[in-house]
Amino acid sequence: MNNLSIIIIVLNLSILLRSACCITPGCGCAPPPEMQGSIKGRIMSDDKVPVPVQGVRVEADNIDAYYGAATTDENGEYEIERLEAGTYNLTIRKMGFVNKYINNVEVKVGKVTNFSFTLERDVPKLNVEPTELDFSHNIEQMTFTITNKKSEKRMIWEIKIPESANWLSVSKKQGVLGKGEELITVSVERDKMPSAGNYATNLIVKSTNGGGMAEIAVTAKKK
């Protein structure tokens, strides 16, 4: 094998390696400067008082398999540089938050695309329906549902009945709920009511692992 053949083989290998690099996530291969743009922004939590979210992984990829990524700093800021001009889909991930997917983010040559947004915390969200139970017409039992509407995480819930409402009982006072719902039966025992008249109280339904709280207004009547 002569020197010319060796040089040709080396050049071909270099081209192949560069091509492989350009479709390999995170390899650092970038398009020529005249074809580059970038995406930058700030990520905040969706709390009532939003705070910057550090350590969020932001990944950008397009149909040409070009890929770039960045991680937010302590100010919640990120920048994905040296992206080939085109349209990208963003994938945003951080443990403890709901993954977010954003499509059709445009990157232009020589331009910075500003893209800021909020992330939703991955916590349960308690919901009850209905929120009023009326036992006025000699009804003895009614039902309501507890639902975890927001998260894949299991929700730990409990029901509290005021001590003064000893005439009221529920079929289940606590439990753990994933996706789906729990049907609760509420019963009124009128023989425990001290006298005739109208009665009213509130059931407190609470998630003990961050899902919130709800009240159910209960009214009853003893003749």
Residue pairs with C-beta under 8 A, 6 or more apart in sequence:
18 29
21 27
21 28
21 29
22 29
22 65
22 66
23 65
23 66
23 67
24 67
25 59
25 61
25 67
25 69
26 67
26 69
30 36
30 82
30 84
31 66
31 82
31 83
31 84
31 85
34 109
35 84
35 85
35 109
36 81
36 82
36 83
36 84
36 85
36 109
36 110
37 83
37 84
37 85
37 107
37 108
37 109
37 110
37 111
37 112
37 113
38 79
38 80
38 81
38 82
38 83
38 107
38 111
38 112
38 113
39 58
39 60
39 68
39 79
39 80
39 83
39 88
39 90
39 105
39 107
39 112
39 113
39 115
40 77
40 78
40 79
40 80
40 112
40 113
40 114
40 115
41 77
41 78
41 114
41 115
41 116
41 117
42 52
42 72
42 75
42 76
42 77
42 78
42 116
43 52
43 53
43 56
43 58
43 72
43 76
43 77
43 78
43 92
43 116
43 117
43 118
43 119
44 50
44 51
44 52
44 53
44 76
44 116
44 117
44 118
44 119
45 51
45 52
45 53
45 97
45 118
45 119
45 121
46 118
46 119
46 120
46 121
47 121
50 118
51 76
52 72
52 74
52 75
52 76
52 77
53 72
53 76
53 94
53 97
53 119
54 72
54 73
54 74
54 75
54 76
55 71
55 72
55 94
56 71
56 72
56 76
56 78
56 92
56 93
56 94
56 97
56 119
57 69
57 71
57 92
57 93
57 94
58 69
58 70
58 71
58 72
58 78
58 80
58 90
58 91
58 92
59 67
59 68
59 69
59 90
59 91
59 92
59 93
60 67
60 68
60 69
60 80
60 83
60 88
60 89
60 90
60 105
60 107
61 67
61 68
61 88
61 89
61 91
62 84
62 86
62 87
62 88
62 89
63 87
64 84
64 86
66 83
66 84
66 86
68 80
68 81
68 82
68 83
69 80
70 78
70 79
70 80
70 81
71 78
72 78
79 112
83 107
84 107
85 107
85 108
85 109
86 106
86 107
87 104
87 105
87 106
87 107
88 105
88 106
88 107
89 101
89 102
89 103
89 104
89 105
90 100
90 101
90 102
90 103
90 105
90 115
91 99
91 100
91 101
92 99
92 100
92 101
92 102
92 117
92 119
93 99
94 119
96 121
96 122
97 119
97 120
97 121
97 122
98 119
98 120
98 121
98 122
98 151
100 117
100 119
100 120
102 115
102 117
105 113
105 115
106 113
107 113
122 151
122 152
122 153
123 150
123 151
123 153
123 209
123 210
123 211
124 148
124 150
124 151
124 153
124 154
124 155
124 177
124 207
124 209
124 210
124 211
125 148
125 149
125 150
125 151
125 155
125 211
125 212
126 146
126 147
126 148
126 149
126 155
126 157
126 205
126 206
126 207
126 211
126 212
126 213
126 214
127 146
127 147
127 148
127 149
127 214
128 144
128 145
128 146
128 147
128 205
128 214
128 216
129 144
129 145
129 147
130 144
130 216
131 144
131 214
131 215
131 216
131 217
132 216
132 217
132 218
132 219
133 142
133 144
133 186
133 216
133 217
133 218
133 219
134 219
135 142
135 188
135 218
135 219
135 220
135 221
136 198
136 219
136 220
136 221
137 221
139 188
140 187
140 188
140 190
141 185
141 186
141 187
141 188
142 185
142 186
143 183
143 184
143 185
143 186
144 183
144 184
144 186
144 216
145 181
145 182
145 183
145 184
146 157
146 175
146 177
146 181
146 182
146 184
146 205
147 177
147 180
147 181
147 182
148 154
148 155
148 177
148 178
148 179
148 180
148 211
150 211
151 211
152 178
152 179
153 209
154 176
154 177
154 178
155 176
155 177
155 178
155 207
155 209
155 211
156 174
156 175
156 176
156 207
156 208
156 209
157 174
157 175
157 176
157 177
157 182
157 205
157 206
157 207
157 208
157 211
158 173
158 174
158 205
158 206
158 208
159 170
159 172
159 173
159 174
159 184
159 203
159 204
159 205
159 206
160 203
160 204
160 206
161 168
161 169
161 170
161 201
161 203
162 201
162 202
164 201
165 199
165 201
165 218
166 192
167 188
167 189
167 190
167 192
167 193
167 199
167 220
168 186
168 187
168 188
168 189
168 201
168 203
168 218
168 220
169 186
169 187
169 189
170 184
170 185
170 186
170 187
170 203
171 184
171 185
171 186
171 187
172 182
172 184
175 182
186 203
186 216
186 218
188 220
190 220
190 222
193 199
193 220
193 222
195 222
196 222
196 223
197 221
197 222
198 219
198 220
198 221
199 219
199 220
199 221
199 222
200 217
200 218
200 219
200 220
201 218
202 215
202 216
202 217
202 218
203 215
203 216
203 218
204 213
204 214
204 215
205 213
205 214
205 215
205 216
206 212
206 213
206 214
207 213
